[in-house]
Amino acid sequence: MKHQLYFGVAFAALSFSGSAFAQSTGTIDAEEEIVVTGSQTRTAINGIEVPDTPKARTVLNNDVLRTAAPGQTLLQAINVVPSVNFTNNDPFGSSGGNVRIRGFDGNRISFTWDGLPLNDSGNYAIFSNQAGDPEIVDSVNVNQGTTDVDSPTAASSGGTINYRSIIPSEEPGAMIVGAYGMSYKGRTYNRIFGKLETGDLFGTGIRAFITAAGARNDKFRGTGEIAKEQYNIRLYKELGSNGDFISIAGHYNQNRNASFRAITLSQADYDFRTNGRLTFDNNAACARAVFVGGTAQSDATVSQPSTLIPTGISTTTQTAAGTATGFDTGCGNYYGTRVNPSNTGNIRFNSKFSLTDALTFTVDAGYQYVLANGGGYTTMSETDPRARGYNPGVTTGGVDYSGDGDTLDTVSFYAPNNTNTNRYTLLSSLRWDFMEDQYVRIAYAYDNARHRQTAEWGRHDAAGNPIYSFGGRQPNLQVNDNNSYFLRGRDRFSIALLNQISGEYRGKFFDNKLEVMLGVRAPFFHRELNQFCYTQLTTGNPICTSRTLGTTALAIPTGGNALNFLYVVPGTTSTLAAPANAVYAPFRQTYNYNKILPNVGITVRPMDRVSIYASFAQGLSAPRTDNLYRGVTVTVQPETTDNFDIGIRYTSGPIRASLGGFLNKFKNRIVTAFDPDTGISVDRNVGRVEIKGVEASLSVNPFPWFSFNGFASYIDARYKDNVLASVGGVTYTVPLADKKLVETPQWQYGYRASFNYGPATLGMNFKQVTSRYATDLNDQFVPGYNTFDLDARISLKQWGLAKTFVQVNVTNLFDSQYLGSINSQTSLPTNIAGLIPGIATTTNIGGSNPTYQPGSPRAFSVSVQVGF
């Protein structure tokens, strides 16, 4: 599914003076004691700091987060971190985007809120548009290369992104933020946020905050609206004076978004040359058939008032000539059908207890709920075998879905891939400070996601809009066959279970000249699959029916699992040994993955201003649950990584500088491509991958009125093996060896500069991203791009309003037109002659063309915060 996110696991971790740089409460507590090396090292410039840890890390605090447009996704802020590239799908952050760190995509980056996992439990995706409101976020820390030793993740074979909540204030107060914005052709944005701080409640020592926010904006291209609501509450109580505490909190987020239509390179080229900018999107209206009894009508063949689709354009360049012909038929690309509804909520608990002077115990625990889908559209004949319930031998009759008194029509239905998840998480750790500057810690993590995926068909109204955002989950809108069987596109239940034990030792020696971290984690992943529908052998797509499709069990292929393997032709009485018609019977299957993963690091400080660091960690990414439902054809293996970091840092007064090198070696690299039509991501193994590079940052604050943060990275990410692809029963060798990794720019560089004068502050962000490949075979790429953003604020503090200011934001000031997020493929459908020996130029080994999301255009917003 497209929109499934477990935001809401906002376990409230203690802020510890805003200076801890880790994830779980246990790690935060441990690093606060062992990592702090002096106030000079921990001072942020422009709200950005590089902590002196054995790993490559960057931390952004609330000061820099709040310089962005109000409500902006937190991942947009981390674009100033070396080797990080986030492509935002809209200027106000409510439509998601793609993130990459050193060539690691979002599916293999551990995304956490106060230490607990937010990655989708089925496909490990990150959905950034539902992150916590920036007003309640204390900091975001980015681990560029490796996970922490206690990271509770099935996804991460590389870096982490963790953001932490603020703690309630000791003083009562309130804050309200109102924002108005505008993007291309006057598309508007409105947001309001409110927070109430209770201070000490009735002398109990408990303090709390409660927030509410609502945002709406027009899409910057096409028709439709993006709407978001979010509510947060947190109660917090300190236990004594040693940092012990307990916290209980809740979170609810609701999105109702019309999604942006992805575009191929050919379409983008034609669109830009014709319109002067990228405007291609979903259709503004849906023309449905007018059903009349006694004659046949079809929703599938009605021509739509759509954007022209270019044909005959070269897909290898952006300047080839082409013409536009043809219109869409059916309402599959109508904006009202392409929606992303989601409801997420949680209750969470967080705590720290000092059992003795030497023993510290921490517990984070919580429950989260998700109901979400990525929209969906289908049409079906009223005499389709699905409508007849696959009744053997029945070739007449059907169901009158159009209501015109006959069964001659083809009718459209809303077919969203709903996902409903209930997730339970527990993190605990026990730390023993057995001597000064040395400790050992053991931790246990439990994460149980119960993942129900059903594509319940629902009804459209006369204008083609879904009557209910979640389709047939509302019983009176269900679509039944003539056996009263509820039609659905899929029906399955998964359990994604993690049990993990980890341990670490940390020590400082020789008057803090040497710091050592030795750790190991042992994750045990259990995947339980319950497929309640048949599964097509050739495609992996489900067939959901009340009928038994066949009874002839055939031999299990070599290496297959013990499933009931059937060859059948749906809707007939025949059972044929024809691979094209093969299905798997409904089944239950389990998979287990585990590995011992070392995690070690060292920091040497040969002089006061210089430190040298190095680290090594192994990572494991288990196959996505979604892709294990392909029955005996499952070939995707767990991905493992060896990650190395080495670098040097320099700190002197107003200067902070860091230079580092990294090497990431993958085995069984998993590449994922998302299909926006089915809402399902599909994995493929591409063998070994090697990523190496250099990254640098420089922060200077030479004058009280000026500060500067520069960053740069060079990444060489390449496949090391050729892979095999089977087309039409023939196996070909696809020459991937030495090709570059998709969606990974070789160079990124930029800066943030800030100027202060009296009550006024002016900030500037610039970033350059070089070209990126869209296919494994490197037969399509998109050019590089740059963006320039401005922010300006006037504080009213000198007039007695310390918490009140006016802020203006302009993003993409020069209105750069570029392609951002990429849905990659193995290769183009039609391969260049001679590129693969023995393969015809018309042979398809890569699926459909890669598709892209155009980057956000120029947009501005003005906001006013009033606090007291």
N, C-alpha and C positions, 0 to 999 in steps of 0.2 A: 504494500500500500504506500501511497505517497505521503500521507500526513499521519504519521504515528509517532508520538514523542512522549517520553515519560518526564517532561518538565513537570515540575511539581514535586520531584523528590528533593525539595529544597531543605535538606536537613541543615538546621541552623548551627553552624560551627562558630566557636568563639573567635573573636577578631584579634585578640592578643596584640593590642596596640597597633593593629594594621600591619604587622611586620612578619607574619608567618607565611611561608611560601609553599605549603603543601596542600593535601587534599582532605583525608579523613581527620576527625578530631584527634585521633591518636598520633598521626603523623604531624599535624599542626603543633600539638603539645611537645612532641619530641624535638622537632626542628627549632622551635622557639628557644629551647634550652641549648642546643648543641651548635646551631648554625650561626647565631648572632655573633659577629666578630667586631662590631663597633658601629657607632651611630653613623659614621661617615659612609660606610659601605651600604647602609640601609636607607640612605636618603634618596628620595626620588627626585628626578629632574623632569619637569613637565608631567608629573604623575606616572613616569615610567622608570623602572629600576631593574637592574640585573643583579640578583642576589649572588653572594659568593658561595655557591654550593658546588658539589662535585659534578653536577649536570648542567647542561645548557638550559637556562630558564630566563624568562622575562616576565615581569609583573607589572600590570597596569592597575592603578588605584582609582578610586571614585572620582578624583579630580579630573583625570583625563577622560573617563567614561562619560562624565556629564558635559563634556564639550561637544559631544555629538548631538545631532537633532534629537529632541525628546522622543523616547520610545524606540529609538534605533536599536537593532539587534546588537548584542555584545560582541558578536564575531566580527562585525565591521571594525570595531576598535582595534582588534589585534592585527590588522593589516600593517601596523607599524613594527611588528616583530619580525626579525630576520627569518627568511625561509618560509614564511606564512603567506598564503594567498587565499583570501576569501572573496568570492564573486557574489555580490548582492543582487538579487533578482528584482528589487524595487528600491527607490530612494529612501523609503521610510522604514525598511527592515521587516515588513510583515509578510513577505512572500517567500522567505527562505533563500537558500543559495548553497554554493559548494565551498568547502574549505579543504585546503591542502597544506600539509606541513612536511617539507623535505620530500615531496613525492608521496607521502602517506595521505590517502584520501580520508574523508570523514568516517567511513566505515571501519577504519583501523586506527582511529584516534579515540582515546578514552575521553568522553565528554561528561563531566561531573558537576554537580551543584553541591557545595559543601561536602564533597567527598563521595557522594553516592551516584551510581551510574544513570545516565540519561539516554544513552544510545538505544535505539529501537532494539527490542529483545529478539525480533525476528530477523531483520536484515542489518542491524547495527548502524543504521543511518542516523545522521544528525539532522534535526529539523530546527534550524536556528530561529525561526520566526516566532516560536513560542517560549523563548527564554524569559527569565525573570525581568521585570521592569528595572531599568538601570538605576532608578532612585533607591532601590533596596539592595543594591549590590555594592559590597565593600571593595572587592578587587577581583581581577581575573589574572590567573597565572597560567603561562604556557610553557610546558616542558617540551622542548623542540625535538628531543630524540628518543627518550625512553620513558617508560612508566615508572611510577613509584613502586616500592616493594610490596605495598599492600593494596595496590589498585584493584578493585573488584570488577574486572572487565573481561568479557569474552571476545571483545572486538580488537583491543589495542595490541598491535605488534610494534607500535612506535610511540608517538608522543601523546601528550595529554593536554586538555584544556579544562581548567577547573575554575569555577567562580564561586565566591563566598558571599553570604548574606551579611548585611549590617545587623548589629544587635540593637535592641530598643534603647532609647535615650533614658538617662536618669532623670531628666527634666520633662515635664509635660509640654506639649507643643503641637503645632499643626503646620501643614504645608499643602499648598495647592499649586499645580503647574498647568497652565493652559497653553496650547500651541496651535498655530495655524500655518499651513504650508501650501505650496503649489509646485507642480511639475509641468511637463510638456503640455502646451495648449490649455493652460489654466486648470489642469486636473488638481483638485484640492485635497488637503489633508487636515484633519482636525483631531486633537487629542486633549483629554483632560485627565489629570492624575491628582489624587488626594491622599494624604497620609495624616493619621492622628496618632500622637505619642501620648501615652497615659502617664509616664513617669512612674513613681512608686505608687502601687495600688494599695490604698488603705493601710499603709504602713507595713505591708507584708514583705517588702523587698522584691516583689514581683513587678516587673515592668513589661510593657507590651506596646506593639504598634499594630495598626490595621490600615490597609491601603485598598484603594479601588481605582481602576483606570479603564478608560474606554477610548478607542481610536478607530477612525474610519478614514479611508482615502480612496479616491478614484484610481484605477489602474492608469499607468502612464502611457500605455498603448492598448488599443482595443476598448471594449466595453466591459463594465463590471466594477464591483466594489470589493474592497478588502476591509473586513471588520474584525475587531479584536476587543475582548474584555478580559481583565485580569484582577484577581482579588488575593490579598495576602494578609495573614495574621500571624503574629508570633508572641508568645509569652516566654519570659526569660527570668531566671533567678540565679544570682550568685550564691555560692555556698562557701562562706568564709572569705578569706583574703588571699588565698593561694591560687586563684584562677579556676577553682571547681565551680560547676554550674549544672543546671538542668534547663532544658528548653523544650517546649512543645509548640508546634506551628501547623498551619494549614495553608493550602494554595489551591486556587482554581483558575483555569484559563480556558477561554472559548474563542475559537476562530471560525469565521464564516467567510471564506475567500473564494473569489472567482480567480482561477489560475491563469497564468500567462501561457500562451501557446509556444511550444518549442519550434525552432526554425532550422531548416537545413542550410548549408552554405550556399547552395544555388539560390534558394529563396531569399536569403539575406542579400546576396549580390544583386539580384533583380530588384528587390525592395529598395535598397539604398540608391541604385542608379535611377530608379523611377521616381521615388518620393523624396530623395535627398536625405533620408534618415530611415532607421529601422522602425517600422510601424506595424508589421505583420502580426496578426493575433487571431484569436477566436472570433467567430462570427457574432454580429450584434443582434441577430434575430434568428428565429427558427420557423421555417415554413413546414407545417405538418400536412399530411394528406387529409382530404375531406372524405370521410368514409360514407359510402352510399350502399344500401343493401342490394344484393343481386349482382354486383360487379366488384371486380378486384381493385383495391387501391394499396399503395405501398408508401410507408414513411421513409423507406430506404432509398427511394428513387426521386424524391422531390428535390429539385434544384434549389440551392440556397443563395441568398444575397451575400456572397462571401468575398473575401480577398482573393484576387486572382492568383492561381498557382503557376509559377513558371516551370516550363519544361525545356529540355534540350540544352540546359546550361551546364558547362563543364563544372565538375565538382572539385577540380584540383587547383583552381585559382579563384580569385575574387573579382577578376576583371573581364572574364569571358562574356561574350555577347549571348543574348537569349531572348526569347519571347514568352509572353504569358498567354496561356490558354486554359480553358476549363473552369468549372465551378465545383464546389463541394456539393455532394448529394447526401441527403440525410442530415440529422442534427448532431452528429458526433462531435463536431467542432463548434457547437453553439456554446457561448460563454456560460449560459445558465446551467449546462450539463457539466462543464469542466469546473467543478467546485472542489474545495478542500475543507470540509467541515471537521472540526475536532473539539472534543470535550476532554479535558484532563483535570485531575484533582488528586489531592493527597492529604494525609495526616502524617506528621513526622515527629520523632523524638530524638534529642541529642543530649549528651551528658559527658561530664568528666568528674572523676572522684580520686582524691589523694588518699589511698588506703593507709599509707605510712609515709614517712619522709622520703622513702626510697621507692615505693610502689605506687604507680598511677594506673588507674583503670578507666577506659573510655568505652562508651556504647552509643552507637547511632542506629536507629531502627525506624522503619516506616512502611506505610502502605500507599500504593498509587493506583489510580484508575485511569484508563484511556479508552475512549471510543472515537474512532477517526476513520476517514477514508479519503481517497483521492479522486472521487467522482467516477463516472463510467457511463457508457451508452452502448446499447445493443438493439438490434431489430430481429424479429423472428416471425416467420410465417405462421399463421394460425393452424396450419396442418403439419408443422414441423414435428419430427419424432419426439422432441422434448414436450411439445404441447399434447401429443397423444400418449405421453408417458412411456415411450418406447415399447408400446404394446406389440409383441411379436405378431407379424402377419397382418396387422391393421394398416391399410393403405388409404382409407377414406376417413372423413370426419376430422374434427379438431375442436378448438375452443374459440369462441367469438370474443376475442379480446377488445376489438374496436367497438362492439356493441351495436353493429349495424344489422344484425340478424343473419349474417352469413359467416362462413369460415374461409373466405377467399383472400383475405388481406394479409399484409405484412405490417406489423405494428412495432413501434419503438418502446423501449423500456429503459428506465434508469437502473444501471447495474453497478453500483459501487462495491469496491472490495473493502467491506467493513472489517476493522480489527478492533476487538474488545479485549483489553488486557487487564488483569489483576496481578499486581506485582508486590512481593514482600521482600524486604531487604534488611539485613542485619550486618553491622560492622562492629567488631569489638577488638580491643587490644589491651595488653598488660605490659607495662614498662618497668624495668628494674634498673635504677641508678646504683650500680654496685660499687662505684667509686667516683670520685670527682672527674667530670668531663668524660665519663664512659658509661654506657648503658647497653642493655639488650632489651629487645621488645619482640613479643610474639603477637600475632594478629590472626583473627579468623573472620572470614567473610562468607555470607550466605545470601544468595540472590535467586529468588524463585519467581519467574515470570510465567503466568498461565495465559496463553496466547490463543484466543478464539478468533478464527478468520472465516467469515461468511460473506458471500457476495449476494445478499438478498435482493432479488429484483423488486423494483417498485414502479410506480406509475408516473407518467408525465401529465401535466395539464395541457390545455389546448395550445399554449404558447411554447411547449417543449421544456418547461421548467420542472424539476423534480418536485413532487408534492411534499416530500419529506426528505431532509438532508441525508438520512441514513436508510433510504429506500424502504424495503419490505420489513424492516425491523418494527415498523408500526403495522400491526396485524391486518387492519382493514385495507392496507395498501398492497398486500402481498399478491403475487402473481402465481396462480396454481395451474397445474396441468389437469387433464380430464380425469385423473385419479385423485384429485385434491392434494397433490403433492406440491409443496412450496418450491418454486423454481429458484435456483441460486447458481452463481457462477463458480463458487467453491464452498467447501464446508469441511473444516478441519480444526483440530485442537492440538496445541503444542505446549510442552513444558520445557522451558529453557532454564536449567538449574545449574548454579555454580556453588560449589563448596571449595573454599580456598584457605590454605594455611600458609602463613608467611612469617618470616623472622628476620631480624636485622641486628647488627652490632654497629655502634658508632663510638668513636673515640677521638680525642684531640691530644696531641703530644708535643713536647718540646716548646712549651709556652705558646701553643696554638700555631706553631709553624707547620704542623702536619695534622691533617684530618682524614680519617679513614671510615668508610662505610662498607660493610660486608652484609649482603642480604640475599635471601632466596625466597621465592614464592612457588607454591605448588597448587595450581588450579586443577580442579576436577570438574569438567563440563559434562553434563548429562543432557541429552536431547531426546525427548519422547514425542513421537509423531503419531497422530491419530487421523488418518485420512478416511473420511466418511463417504467420499465419492470415488468413482472410477478415475483413472489417470491415463491419458493417452500416452502411448509409448514414444511416439515420434516427437511430440511437442512438450510433454509434461503437463499439458493443460487438463483440468478436471472435467469430468462429465458427471453431473449430479442428477440422479434419477431414482425413482422408487422401484424400478424394474431390475431384474437380474439380466445382465447383458449376455451372459454365456456361462457354460458349465464345463467346458473342456479345458482342463489344466495341462499346459505344455511343459516341456523340460525347462528347468531353470538355467539360464545362461551361465557359463563359467564365471565364477566370482560373484554371482548374484546372491541376493538374500532370499530368505524363505517367504516370498510373497506368492499369492495365488495369481499366476501369470496366464492371462487369457487373450486369445485372438478372437475378436468378434466384429461384426458389422452392426453398429447401433441401429435399432428400429427394424431389424429383420430377424428371421428365424435361423439365419446361417451363423455358424462359427467357422471361420476360415483361417487357415495358416497364412495370413497376409499381413506382413509387418506393418503396412501402412494403416491398417485398421486395428492394431493391437491396443489393448488397454490392460492396466493393472486393476485387479479387484480392490475394493476398499481394504485397507491394511493398518496395522499398528507396527511401528518399528522404533527401535532405540539406537542411539549412537552415543559413544563415550569418547572423550578426548581429554588427555592429561599430559602434563610435562613438568619437569623440574626446571625452573627458570632462575638462574643466578642474576644478581643485580648488585654490582659493586662500583665503588667510586673512591677517588682520592683527591685531596686538595693540598697543595704545597704552597706555603707563603714564604719565599726566600727573603723577602724584604717587606717593609711595612705597606708599601703601595702596590705590590704586585702579588698575584696569586696564579698558580698554574693548576688546572684541573684535568682529570681524565675519568672516564666511566665506561663500563661495559654492562650491557643487559641483554638478555634474550627475551623475545616476545613470542606469543602464540595467538593466532586468530583462527578460531574454529569456523567451519563453513556456516553460512547463514542458514537458519532454520527453513526459510522459504525455499531454498534450493535443495533441501534434503527430501522433498516430497516427489522427486522424480523417479521413485521406485528403484529398481535394480540398475537403472542407468546413472545413478549417482556416481560421479567420478571426481568431484571436487574434494581435494585433500586439505587437511589443516595447513595453514601457512605458519612458518616459523621465521624468526629474524635474529640475526646477531647485530647488535647496535653498538657502535664505538663513537666516543666523543673525546676530543682533546682540545684544550684551548688555554688562553692566557687573558687575565683581566688586569686593568690598571685603574687605580682610584687615587686621585690627588685633588683635594679641594673641589674646585668647580668642574673637574673632568672625570668622566667615567668612560672607559674604553674596553672593548672585548673583541677578541679575534679567536675564532675556533674552526676546527675541521671536524668532519664527521664521515662515517662509513656505515652504511646499512646494507647487510646482505640478506636477501630473502631466499627461502626455499619454498617451492609450490606457491608462488605469488598468486593471490586471488584477485582477479579484476572483475568489477561489477558494473553492469550497464543497466540503467533504469528504463523500463518501457512505460511511457506515460499513458498509453492506451489501455494496458492491463493493470497498471499500478503495481507491477511486480518487478523486482530486481533480479537479474540472472547472473550467476557467477561463472567464471571460467578460470582454470589454472593456466598460467603462462610460464611455468618453470622458475628458473632462478632469475633474480633481478638484483642489480647492484646499484646503490645510490651513494654517491660521494660528493662532497662539496665543501665550501668555505662560507662562513657567515661572519659578519662584523657589525658592531654597533658603536656609536660614539655619542655621548651626551655631554654637553657643556653648558655652564651657567656663568658666563664671565661677568655679567652685570645683573643687578637685581631686577632690571626691566627686560632682560632678554635671556631666553634659553633655547637650546637646539638639540634635537635627537635625530641622528642620521643612522641609517641601516642599509645593509646590502647583503646579498647572498648569491652564490654561484652553485648550481646544482647540476650534476651530470648523472642522470638516471637512465639506465639502459637494461634491456632484456639481455640475458646471457645465453638462452637456449632457443633453438627452433622448436616449434610445436607442431603437432599433427592435427589436421582437420579432415573430417569425412564429409564428402559431398556426393550424393547419388550413389552411395556404396563404394566410392573410390576414396582412398586416403591419400592426402597430399601433405607434404612437408611445407609448413608456412615459415619462411625465413625471418623470424623475429630477432635472432641473435644480433646484438649490437644496435638494434633499433631503440629509439628513445621512448621513455614512458609517457603515456597520455596525460594531458592536462597538467604537465609539470614544466613551468617556465625555467629556462636555463639561468636567466638573470632576473633579479628583482632588486630595486633600490629606491630609496626615497628618504623623506625626512618629515619631522614635525617641528615647527618653529613657533615660539610664543613671545609676544611683546606685551608688556604691562606698563601702563601709565595712569597713575591715580586710580580711579575706579574702573578704568577701561582695560580690557584684555582682548588682544587679537591673536588668533591662532591660524596656522596654515599647515595643511597636510598635502604632500605630494608623493605619488608612487608611480613607478614605471615597471611594467611587466612585459617581458619579451614573448615571442611566439610560443604557441603550445600545439602539440599534436593531438588529433582527435581519434586516431586509429592506432592499434598496436603495430600495424604494418607501416605506419608513417606515410600513408598515401593521401592524407589530408591534414592540414594544419590551419590555424588561424593566426593572423598577425598579432604583434604586441600592441599594447595600449598604455596610456597614462591617464591618471586622474589628479585633479587638484581641488581641494576643499578648503573653505574658509569658515571660521567661527569667530564671532565677536560678542563680548559680554560687557554690560555696564552694571556694576554693583551699586546698590543704594545704601551700602553700609555706612558711609560717611554722613548720611542723612538720617541715621538712627534705625535703619531697616537692614540689620546684619544678614538676614536670610532671604533677602529679596533681590532679584536681578532681572534684567531683560537680556535675552540672547537671540542672536541672528545666526543662522547656518545656511551656507550655500554649498551644495555637493556637486561635484563634477562641473566646476565653474565654467570650463571652456567647452562643455557639452560634447565630450568625446563620444564618438559612435563606435562601439566595439561589441564583440561577442564574449559573453562571460562564461557561465556554467556550461559544461559539456557533458552530454550523454554519449559516451564513446562506444566504438565497435571494434571488432578484430580488424576489419578492413572495409573498404568500400564494396558495395554489392558487385560492381563490375570491375574486375582487377585489370591493371595495366598489363598489356601483352608482354609475356616473357618474365614478369615479376616473380611468378611462381612456376618453376619448370613443369611442363606437362599439363598446365591448367588452361582452359579456354578463357578468353577475355569476358565471356558472358557468365561464367560460373560464379555463384554467390557463396562465399565462405564466411562473410562477415555480418549477415543480417541486413538491416535497413541502414540508410545513411546516418551518420552521426547527426545529432541535433544539438542546438545551442539555445541559450537564453540571452537575448540582447541585454547588454549592461544598462544600468540605470542612467537616465538622462540628467541634465542639469535640473536641480530642484532647490527651492529655498524654503525656510521656515522661520518664523519668529515665535518666541515663547517668553512667557512671563512666569517667574516663580515668586510666590508670596509665602513667606514663612514667619512664624512667630511662636 
